[in-house]
Amino acid sequence: REEDAAVDAMLNEQFAVLEKEVLPHSIQYKIQIPEGKRSNDLLSAVMQHTDILSFSEILPTMNEIFIEQVENFNKAHHDEK
């Protein structure tokens, strides 16, 4: 559908689409909001093109944050050598 193509183009231009699943009566996206943008920016942009049936924020777990910090620390110290 033309409406779906407009949403895809806008999302790929302004946000990071991590996953897209086409369902029988809808499309489900997993989107990463870039630094400096908010959830409201995403919702406002999408609502200009289509209806939103559901929205939920996925936050990183403490384990994911820990792993990311350790990887950043190791990379920083490896780059110093």
Gaussian input, Z-matrix of N, CA and C with variables (Angstrom, degrees):
# hf/3-21g

backbone

0 1
 N
 C     1     B1
 C     2     B2     1     A1
 N     3     B3     2     A2     1     D1
 C     4     B4     3     A3     2     D2
 C     5     B5     4     A4     3     D3
 N     6     B6     5     A5     4     D4
 C     7     B7     6     A6     5     D5
 C     8     B8     7     A7     6     D6
 N     9     B9     8     A8     7     D7
 C    10    B10     9     A9     8     D8
 C    11    B11    10    A10     9     D9
 N    12    B12    11    A11    10    D10
 C    13    B13    12    A12    11    D11
 C    14    B14    13    A13    12    D12
 N    15    B15    14    A14    13    D13
 C    16    B16    15    A15    14    D14
 C    17    B17    16    A16    15    D15
 N    18    B18    17    A17    16    D16
 C    19    B19    18    A18    17    D17
 C    20    B20    19    A19    18    D18
 N    21    B21    20    A20    19    D19
 C    22    B22    21    A21    20    D20
 C    23    B23    22    A22    21    D21
 N    24    B24    23    A23    22    D22
 C    25    B25    24    A24    23    D23
 C    26    B26    25    A25    24    D24
 N    27    B27    26    A26    25    D25
 C    28    B28    27    A27    26    D26
 C    29    B29    28    A28    27    D27
 N    30    B30    29    A29    28    D28
 C    31    B31    30    A30    29    D29
 C    32    B32    31    A31    30    D30
 N    33    B33    32    A32    31    D31
 C    34    B34    33    A33    32    D32
 C    35    B35    34    A34    33    D33
 N    36    B36    35    A35    34    D34
 C    37    B37    36    A36    35    D35
 C    38    B38    37    A37    36    D36
 N    39    B39    38    A38    37    D37
 C    40    B40    39    A39    38    D38
 C    41    B41    40    A40    39    D39
 N    42    B42    41    A41    40    D40
 C    43    B43    42    A42    41    D41
 C    44    B44    43    A43    42    D42
 N    45    B45    44    A44    43    D43
 C    46    B46    45    A45    44    D44
 C    47    B47    46    A46    45    D45
 N    48    B48    47    A47    46    D46
 C    49    B49    48    A48    47    D47
 C    50    B50    49    A49    48    D48
 N    51    B51    50    A50    49    D49
 C    52    B52    51    A51    50    D50
 C    53    B53    52    A52    51    D51
 N    54    B54    53    A53    52    D52
 C    55    B55    54    A54    53    D53
 C    56    B56    55    A55    54    D54
 N    57    B57    56    A56    55    D55
 C    58    B58    57    A57    56    D56
 C    59    B59    58    A58    57    D57
 N    60    B60    59    A59    58    D58
 C    61    B61    60    A60    59    D59
 C    62    B62    61    A61    60    D60
 N    63    B63    62    A62    61    D61
 C    64    B64    63    A63    62    D62
 C    65    B65    64    A64    63    D63
 N    66    B66    65    A65    64    D64
 C    67    B67    66    A66    65    D65
 C    68    B68    67    A67    66    D66
 N    69    B69    68    A68    67    D67
 C    70    B70    69    A69    68    D68
 C    71    B71    70    A70    69    D69
 N    72    B72    71    A71    70    D70
 C    73    B73    72    A72    71    D71
 C    74    B74    73    A73    72    D72
 N    75    B75    74    A74    73    D73
 C    76    B76    75    A75    74    D74
 C    77    B77    76    A76    75    D75
 N    78    B78    77    A77    76    D76
 C    79    B79    78    A78    77    D77
 C    80    B80    79    A79    78    D78
 N    81    B81    80    A80    79    D79
 C    82    B82    81    A81    80    D80
 C    83    B83    82    A82    81    D81
 N    84    B84    83    A83    82    D82
 C    85    B85    84    A84    83    D83
 C    86    B86    85    A85    84    D84
 N    87    B87    86    A86    85    D85
 C    88    B88    87    A87    86    D86
 C    89    B89    88    A88    87    D87
 N    90    B90    89    A89    88    D88
 C    91    B91    90    A90    89    D89
 C    92    B92    91    A91    90    D90
 N    93    B93    92    A92    91    D91
 C    94    B94    93    A93    92    D92
 C    95    B95    94    A94    93    D93
 N    96    B96    95    A95    94    D94
 C    97    B97    96    A96    95    D95
 C    98    B98    97    A97    96    D96
 N    99    B99    98    A98    97    D97
 C   100   B100    99    A99    98    D98
 C   101   B101   100   A100    99    D99
 N   102   B102   101   A101   100   D100
 C   103   B103   102   A102   101   D101
 C   104   B104   103   A103   102   D102
 N   105   B105   104   A104   103   D103
 C   106   B106   105   A105   104   D104
 C   107   B107   106   A106   105   D105
 N   108   B108   107   A107   106   D106
 C   109   B109   108   A108   107   D107
 C   110   B110   109   A109   108   D108
 N   111   B111   110   A110   109   D109
 C   112   B112   111   A111   110   D110
 C   113   B113   112   A112   111   D111
 N   114   B114   113   A113   112   D112
 C   115   B115   114   A114   113   D113
 C   116   B116   115   A115   114   D114
 N   117   B117   116   A116   115   D115
 C   118   B118   117   A117   116   D116
 C   119   B119   118   A118   117   D117
 N   120   B120   119   A119   118   D118
 C   121   B121   120   A120   119   D119
 C   122   B122   121   A121   120   D120
 N   123   B123   122   A122   121   D121
 C   124   B124   123   A123   122   D122
 C   125   B125   124   A124   123   D123
 N   126   B126   125   A125   124   D124
 C   127   B127   126   A126   125   D125
 C   128   B128   127   A127   126   D126
 N   129   B129   128   A128   127   D127
 C   130   B130   129   A129   128   D128
 C   131   B131   130   A130   129   D129
 N   132   B132   131   A131   130   D130
 C   133   B133   132   A132   131   D131
 C   134   B134   133   A133   132   D132
 N   135   B135   134   A134   133   D133
 C   136   B136   135   A135   134   D134
 C   137   B137   136   A136   135   D135
 N   138   B138   137   A137   136   D136
 C   139   B139   138   A138   137   D137
 C   140   B140   139   A139   138   D138
 N   141   B141   140   A140   139   D139
 C   142   B142   141   A141   140   D140
 C   143   B143   142   A142   141   D141
 N   144   B144   143   A143   142   D142
 C   145   B145   144   A144   143   D143
 C   146   B146   145   A145   144   D144
 N   147   B147   146   A146   145   D145
 C   148   B148   147   A147   146   D146
 C   149   B149   148   A148   147   D147
 N   150   B150   149   A149   148   D148
 C   151   B151   150   A150   149   D149
 C   152   B152   151   A151   150   D150
 N   153   B153   152   A152   151   D151
 C   154   B154   153   A153   152   D152
 C   155   B155   154   A154   153   D153
 N   156   B156   155   A155   154   D154
 C   157   B157   156   A156   155   D155
 C   158   B158   157   A157   156   D156
 N   159   B159   158   A158   157   D157
 C   160   B160   159   A159   158   D158
 C   161   B161   160   A160   159   D159
 N   162   B162   161   A161   160   D160
 C   163   B163   162   A162   161   D161
 C   164   B164   163   A163   162   D162
 N   165   B165   164   A164   163   D163
 C   166   B166   165   A165   164   D164
 C   167   B167   166   A166   165   D165
 N   168   B168   167   A167   166   D166
 C   169   B169   168   A168   167   D167
 C   170   B170   169   A169   168   D168
 N   171   B171   170   A170   169   D169
 C   172   B172   171   A171   170   D170
 C   173   B173   172   A172   171   D171
 N   174   B174   173   A173   172   D172
 C   175   B175   174   A174   173   D173
 C   176   B176   175   A175   174   D174
 N   177   B177   176   A176   175   D175
 C   178   B178   177   A177   176   D176
 C   179   B179   178   A178   177   D177
 N   180   B180   179   A179   178   D178
 C   181   B181   180   A180   179   D179
 C   182   B182   181   A181   180   D180
 N   183   B183   182   A182   181   D181
 C   184   B184   183   A183   182   D182
 C   185   B185   184   A184   183   D183
 N   186   B186   185   A185   184   D184
 C   187   B187   186   A186   185   D185
 C   188   B188   187   A187   186   D186
 N   189   B189   188   A188   187   D187
 C   190   B190   189   A189   188   D188
 C   191   B191   190   A190   189   D189
 N   192   B192   191   A191   190   D190
 C   193   B193   192   A192   191   D191
 C   194   B194   193   A193   192   D192
 N   195   B195   194   A194   193   D193
 C   196   B196   195   A195   194   D194
 C   197   B197   196   A196   195   D195
 N   198   B198   197   A197   196   D196
 C   199   B199   198   A198   197   D197
 C   200   B200   199   A199   198   D198
 N   201   B201   200   A200   199   D199
 C   202   B202   201   A201   200   D200
 C   203   B203   202   A202   201   D201
 N   204   B204   203   A203   202   D202
 C   205   B205   204   A204   203   D203
 C   206   B206   205   A205   204   D204
 N   207   B207   206   A206   205   D205
 C   208   B208   207   A207   206   D206
 C   209   B209   208   A208   207   D207
 N   210   B210   209   A209   208   D208
 C   211   B211   210   A210   209   D209
 C   212   B212   211   A211   210   D210
 N   213   B213   212   A212   211   D211
 C   214   B214   213   A213   212   D212
 C   215   B215   214   A214   213   D213
 N   216   B216   215   A215   214   D214
 C   217   B217   216   A216   215   D215
 C   218   B218   217   A217   216   D216
 N   219   B219   218   A218   217   D217
 C   220   B220   219   A219   218   D218
 C   221   B221   220   A220   219   D219
 N   222   B222   221   A221   220   D220
 C   223   B223   222   A222   221   D221
 C   224   B224   223   A223   222   D222
 N   225   B225   224   A224   223   D223
 C   226   B226   225   A225   224   D224
 C   227   B227   226   A226   225   D225
 N   228   B228   227   A227   226   D226
 C   229   B229   228   A228   227   D227
 C   230   B230   229   A229   228   D228
 N   231   B231   230   A230   229   D229
 C   232   B232   231   A231   230   D230
 C   233   B233   232   A232   231   D231
 N   234   B234   233   A233   232   D232
 C   235   B235   234   A234   233   D233
 C   236   B236   235   A235   234   D234
 N   237   B237   236   A236   235   D235
 C   238   B238   237   A237   236   D236
 C   239   B239   238   A238   237   D237
 N   240   B240   239   A239   238   D238
 C   241   B241   240   A240   239   D239
 C   242   B242   241   A241   240   D240

   B1=1.4539
   B2=1.5188
   B3=1.3023
   B4=1.4615
   B5=1.5250
   B6=1.3245
   B7=1.4611
   B8=1.5272
   B9=1.3293
   B10=1.4616
   B11=1.5265
   B12=1.3014
   B13=1.4633
   B14=1.5263
   B15=1.3346
   B16=1.4661
   B17=1.5250
   B18=1.3320
   B19=1.4696
   B20=1.5233
   B21=1.3247
   B22=1.4722
   B23=1.5288
   B24=1.3218
   B25=1.4676
   B26=1.5198
   B27=1.3420
   B28=1.4510
   B29=1.5230
   B30=1.3292
   B31=1.4580
   B32=1.5254
   B33=1.3253
   B34=1.4666
   B35=1.5204
   B36=1.3096
   B37=1.4660
   B38=1.5303
   B39=1.3311
   B40=1.4663
   B41=1.5271
   B42=1.3325
   B43=1.4551
   B44=1.5292
   B45=1.3180
   B46=1.4671
   B47=1.5246
   B48=1.3321
   B49=1.4613
   B50=1.5258
   B51=1.3421
   B52=1.4577
   B53=1.5212
   B54=1.3315
   B55=1.4674
   B56=1.5168
   B57=1.3231
   B58=1.4611
   B59=1.5193
   B60=1.3457
   B61=1.4566
   B62=1.5261
   B63=1.3311
   B64=1.4582
   B65=1.5210
   B66=1.3302
   B67=1.4551
   B68=1.5275
   B69=1.3299
   B70=1.4716
   B71=1.5381
   B72=1.3299
   B73=1.4627
   B74=1.5200
   B75=1.3110
   B76=1.4629
   B77=1.5276
   B78=1.3111
   B79=1.4620
   B80=1.5198
   B81=1.3169
   B82=1.4624
   B83=1.5230
   B84=1.3275
   B85=1.4631
   B86=1.5276
   B87=1.3126
   B88=1.4608
   B89=1.5217
   B90=1.3215
   B91=1.4617
   B92=1.5158
   B93=1.3164
   B94=1.4572
   B95=1.5259
   B96=1.3227
   B97=1.4608
   B98=1.5319
   B99=1.3300
   B100=1.4644
   B101=1.5291
   B102=1.3045
   B103=1.4622
   B104=1.5251
   B105=1.3078
   B106=1.4625
   B107=1.5225
   B108=1.3337
   B109=1.4670
   B110=1.5179
   B111=1.3381
   B112=1.4597
   B113=1.5195
   B114=1.3187
   B115=1.4645
   B116=1.5185
   B117=1.3243
   B118=1.4693
   B119=1.5238
   B120=1.3236
   B121=1.4670
   B122=1.5272
   B123=1.3194
   B124=1.4623
   B125=1.5224
   B126=1.3252
   B127=1.4697
   B128=1.5278
   B129=1.3130
   B130=1.4692
   B131=1.5206
   B132=1.3173
   B133=1.4656
   B134=1.5248
   B135=1.3336
   B136=1.4537
   B137=1.5285
   B138=1.3335
   B139=1.4728
   B140=1.5227
   B141=1.3139
   B142=1.4680
   B143=1.5314
   B144=1.3356
   B145=1.4595
   B146=1.5250
   B147=1.3400
   B148=1.4639
   B149=1.5243
   B150=1.3260
   B151=1.4597
   B152=1.5212
   B153=1.3126
   B154=1.4633
   B155=1.5189
   B156=1.3201
   B157=1.4604
   B158=1.5223
   B159=1.3221
   B160=1.4566
   B161=1.5217
   B162=1.3327
   B163=1.4596
   B164=1.5167
   B165=1.3228
   B166=1.4621
   B167=1.5167
   B168=1.3149
   B169=1.4564
   B170=1.5216
   B171=1.3091
   B172=1.4620
   B173=1.5230
   B174=1.3010
   B175=1.4640
   B176=1.5236
   B177=1.3331
   B178=1.4644
   B179=1.5305
   B180=1.3184
   B181=1.4625
   B182=1.5277
   B183=1.3183
   B184=1.4702
   B185=1.5252
   B186=1.3301
   B187=1.4601
   B188=1.5318
   B189=1.3315
   B190=1.4706
   B191=1.5216
   B192=1.3276
   B193=1.4710
   B194=1.5237
   B195=1.3252
   B196=1.4642
   B197=1.5268
   B198=1.3217
   B199=1.4681
   B200=1.5181
   B201=1.3232
   B202=1.4664
   B203=1.5237
   B204=1.3272
   B205=1.4620
   B206=1.5278
   B207=1.3204
   B208=1.4684
   B209=1.5275
   B210=1.3256
   B211=1.4693
   B212=1.5242
   B213=1.3185
   B214=1.4694
   B215=1.5236
   B216=1.3371
   B217=1.4628
   B218=1.5218
   B219=1.3389
   B220=1.4699
   B221=1.5183
   B222=1.3327
   B223=1.4659
   B224=1.5261
   B225=1.3221
   B226=1.4669
   B227=1.5162
   B228=1.3178
   B229=1.4525
   B230=1.5279
   B231=1.3106
   B232=1.4560
   B233=1.5270
   B234=1.3406
   B235=1.4638
   B236=1.5288
   B237=1.3502
   B238=1.4584
   B239=1.5171
   B240=1.3235
   B241=1.4793
   B242=1.4934
   A1=110.55
   A2=115.26
   A3=121.13
   A4=111.53
   A5=115.88
   A6=121.60
   A7=110.72
   A8=116.81
   A9=121.63
   A10=111.36
   A11=117.06
   A12=121.33
   A13=110.78
   A14=117.08
   A15=121.13
   A16=110.52
   A17=116.62
   A18=120.63
   A19=109.90
   A20=117.51
   A21=121.46
   A22=111.22
   A23=117.04
   A24=121.05
   A25=110.77
   A26=117.24
   A27=121.35
   A28=110.75
   A29=117.68
   A30=120.90
   A31=111.72
   A32=116.59
   A33=119.97
   A34=112.21
   A35=117.07
   A36=120.81
   A37=111.86
   A38=117.00
   A39=120.61
   A40=114.59
   A41=117.49
   A42=122.01
   A43=109.49
   A44=116.51
   A45=120.88
   A46=108.93
   A47=117.11
   A48=121.74
   A49=107.93
   A50=116.41
   A51=121.64
   A52=111.39
   A53=116.08
   A54=121.38
   A55=109.25
   A56=115.61
   A57=121.95
   A58=107.23
   A59=115.96
   A60=120.60
   A61=108.56
   A62=116.11
   A63=121.52
   A64=107.93
   A65=115.63
   A66=123.29
   A67=108.90
   A68=118.86
   A69=120.31
   A70=114.84
   A71=117.79
   A72=119.51
   A73=113.28
   A74=117.00
   A75=120.01
   A76=109.98
   A77=114.61
   A78=121.78
   A79=107.16
   A80=116.13
   A81=121.30
   A82=108.53
   A83=116.16
   A84=121.83
   A85=109.66
   A86=115.08
   A87=122.18
   A88=104.57
   A89=116.15
   A90=121.52
   A91=110.60
   A92=116.06
   A93=120.88
   A94=107.74
   A95=115.18
   A96=120.39
   A97=107.43
   A98=117.46
   A99=119.78
   A100=112.50
   A101=115.00
   A102=122.79
   A103=108.96
   A104=116.38
   A105=120.68
   A106=114.16
   A107=117.27
   A108=120.76
   A109=108.78
   A110=115.50
   A111=120.96
   A112=109.66
   A113=115.72
   A114=121.05
   A115=110.89
   A116=116.60
   A117=120.46
   A118=112.02
   A119=117.87
   A120=121.25
   A121=110.16
   A122=115.37
   A123=120.58
   A124=110.86
   A125=116.40
   A126=120.53
   A127=111.35
   A128=117.11
   A129=120.51
   A130=111.99
   A131=116.01
   A132=120.43
   A133=111.41
   A134=117.44
   A135=120.97
   A136=111.01
   A137=116.97
   A138=120.64
   A139=112.94
   A140=118.11
   A141=121.10
   A142=111.17
   A143=116.68
   A144=121.19
   A145=114.29
   A146=117.03
   A147=120.09
   A148=110.60
   A149=116.02
   A150=121.76
   A151=109.92
   A152=115.94
   A153=121.78
   A154=107.32
   A155=116.38
   A156=120.86
   A157=112.01
   A158=116.45
   A159=120.86
   A160=108.91
   A161=115.39
   A162=121.18
   A163=107.13
   A164=117.16
   A165=120.51
   A166=108.78
   A167=114.78
   A168=121.28
   A169=108.77
   A170=116.23
   A171=121.79
   A172=107.17
   A173=115.55
   A174=120.97
   A175=109.69
   A176=117.42
   A177=119.20
   A178=110.73
   A179=115.13
   A180=120.07
   A181=109.06
   A182=115.98
   A183=120.05
   A184=110.22
   A185=117.29
   A186=121.62
   A187=110.82
   A188=117.28
   A189=120.82
   A190=110.97
   A191=116.76
   A192=120.62
   A193=109.86
   A194=117.35
   A195=121.92
   A196=110.76
   A197=116.33
   A198=120.76
   A199=110.79
   A200=116.77
   A201=120.33
   A202=111.17
   A203=117.22
   A204=120.68
   A205=111.29
   A206=117.37
   A207=121.13
   A208=109.92
   A209=117.06
   A210=120.26
   A211=110.72
   A212=118.01
   A213=121.43
   A214=110.88
   A215=117.04
   A216=121.60
   A217=110.33
   A218=116.40
   A219=120.45
   A220=111.40
   A221=116.74
   A222=120.14
   A223=110.22
   A224=117.18
   A225=120.89
   A226=110.67
   A227=117.47
   A228=120.61
   A229=112.28
   A230=117.13
   A231=120.62
   A232=109.68
   A233=117.10
   A234=121.47
   A235=111.71
   A236=117.57
   A237=121.21
   A238=111.55
   A239=117.97
   A240=121.46
   A241=112.29
   D1=149.72
   D2=179.98
   D3=-62.95
   D4=-37.75
   D5=179.08
   D6=-61.53
   D7=-42.45
   D8=179.24
   D9=-64.74
   D10=-39.38
   D11=179.38
   D12=-64.49
   D13=-37.80
   D14=178.75
   D15=-66.41
   D16=-40.96
   D17=178.00
   D18=-64.91
   D19=-46.19
   D20=178.78
   D21=-57.22
   D22=-46.96
   D23=-178.43
   D24=-62.12
   D25=-45.50
   D26=-179.04
   D27=-64.53
   D28=-44.72
   D29=-179.27
   D30=-63.15
   D31=-43.88
   D32=-179.63
   D33=-67.77
   D34=-26.18
   D35=-179.95
   D36=-80.79
   D37=-39.43
   D38=-171.09
   D39=-104.99
   D40=-19.06
   D41=-174.28
   D42=-137.27
   D43=177.85
   D44=177.55
   D45=-108.92
   D46=109.76
   D47=178.03
   D48=-81.40
   D49=114.34
   D50=-178.62
   D51=-89.17
   D52=-36.91
   D53=179.27
   D54=-148.09
   D55=150.68
   D56=174.83
   D57=-141.29
   D58=128.26
   D59=179.15
   D60=-128.30
   D61=120.03
   D62=178.83
   D63=-87.68
   D64=118.64
   D65=179.26
   D66=-106.00
   D67=168.99
   D68=-176.96
   D69=-54.34
   D70=-39.88
   D71=-175.54
   D72=-124.46
   D73=12.65
   D74=-179.68
   D75=-164.16
   D76=175.11
   D77=175.03
   D78=-126.28
   D79=132.89
   D80=-179.19
   D81=-109.22
   D82=128.59
   D83=179.92
   D84=-117.50
   D85=147.96
   D86=166.78
   D87=-116.21
   D88=116.85
   D89=-170.44
   D90=-125.11
   D91=136.36
   D92=173.27
   D93=-98.00
   D94=126.05
   D95=-179.97
   D96=-86.88
   D97=124.72
   D98=-176.34
   D99=-68.83
   D100=159.27
   D101=176.38
   D102=-52.31
   D103=134.46
   D104=178.38
   D105=93.37
   D106=-11.43
   D107=176.73
   D108=-109.68
   D109=159.74
   D110=-178.64
   D111=-121.50
   D112=168.78
   D113=177.12
   D114=-57.27
   D115=-38.98
   D116=179.60
   D117=-61.34
   D118=-33.17
   D119=176.92
   D120=-63.41
   D121=-43.82
   D122=178.21
   D123=-63.16
   D124=-49.95
   D125=-178.04
   D126=-60.93
   D127=-44.06
   D128=179.29
   D129=-61.29
   D130=-42.45
   D131=-179.25
   D132=-65.78
   D133=-43.70
   D134=-178.20
   D135=-69.12
   D136=-40.03
   D137=-177.67
   D138=-63.35
   D139=-18.81
   D140=176.22
   D141=-71.70
   D142=-18.51
   D143=-174.71
   D144=-113.26
   D145=-29.34
   D146=-173.39
   D147=-161.49
   D148=173.37
   D149=176.01
   D150=-83.94
   D151=149.08
   D152=175.60
   D153=-106.55
   D154=120.97
   D155=-179.75
   D156=-85.94
   D157=-32.08
   D158=-177.57
   D159=-159.26
   D160=150.01
   D161=177.56
   D162=-146.41
   D163=130.52
   D164=173.90
   D165=-143.75
   D166=140.41
   D167=-179.66
   D168=-89.61
   D169=134.23
   D170=177.63
   D171=-106.71
   D172=114.96
   D173=-179.56
   D174=-99.82
   D175=147.71
   D176=179.14
   D177=-68.25
   D178=148.19
   D179=176.47
   D180=-77.02
   D181=164.52
   D182=176.91
   D183=-59.82
   D184=-36.90
   D185=178.88
   D186=-63.45
   D187=-43.89
   D188=178.67
   D189=-63.24
   D190=-40.93
   D191=178.26
   D192=-64.17
   D193=-43.92
   D194=179.36
   D195=-59.68
   D196=-49.14
   D197=-179.43
   D198=-59.95
   D199=-43.39
   D200=178.99
   D201=-61.64
   D202=-42.08
   D203=-179.89
   D204=-66.10
   D205=-41.51
   D206=178.45
   D207=-64.10
   D208=-43.59
   D209=178.61
   D210=-62.48
   D211=-42.57
   D212=178.18
   D213=-63.71
   D214=-41.96
   D215=178.41
   D216=-62.16
   D217=-47.96
   D218=-179.19
   D219=-63.12
   D220=-40.39
   D221=179.28
   D222=-64.86
   D223=-43.45
   D224=-179.05
   D225=-62.93
   D226=-40.90
   D227=-179.02
   D228=-77.12
   D229=-28.47
   D230=176.25
   D231=-70.60
   D232=-38.17
   D233=-179.55
   D234=-68.47
   D235=-24.20
   D236=-179.63
   D237=-73.51
   D238=-24.00
   D239=-175.56
   D240=-77.67

